[in-house]
Amino acid sequence: MNIIDATGRYRWWYDGIIDWMIANPGKKLYDCAAHFNKAQSTISLIVNSDAFKMRLAERRREFEGLHDAAIIGKTTEVALKALDIMLDQMEKKRDKIPLKDANEIANTALKRLGYGEKPTTVNIGAGAGSTVLQISRETLEASRNSIRHQQEQRLLEVQDQDVVELVDDSISSTGL
């Protein structure tokens, strides 16, 4: 069965069946066959062909692209309107916004725009098996503090053990 006509386009029924499938997502193939006044076996043969599946995948990508663009457009519009409201409120209540809150808003906005603190690069391991991670300075400092705390705890435990051993040694040497 030749799927491409003399003009280089897919046969009309491929796009027709795909349009019907998009418009009727829950319906069965026999409903499609009835719509086109064709035998169910004919529709099944077309729908199960590799060429039809390729065309269906192509049309789905087109549909998803349009769908995604619409969602991105609406989401951008919502974000812009929300930012306009925030900006308007900041203008109206300019003297009432605490400096700490204004600073946090400004820093968050700058980070989102890519002007915030650059992440610190940390190399783990050496040579070909090394891993490079990018983390914030806050995360790095928190990790360092955690390591320091654990080391201090271990040092205290070792010192406590040394004291116990010294006491045990002095008791055994005195014969008590």
Secondary structure, DSSP 8 states (H G I E B T S, - for coil): ---B-TTSSB-HHHHHHHHHHHH-TT--HHHHHHHHT--HHHHHHHHTSHHHHHHHHHHHHHHHHHHHHHHHHHHHHHHHHHHHHHHHHHHHTTTTS-HHHHHHHHHHHHHHTT-S---EEEEESSGGG-EEEEE-HHHHHHHHHHHHHHHHHHHHHHHHHHHHHHHHHHHHHHT-
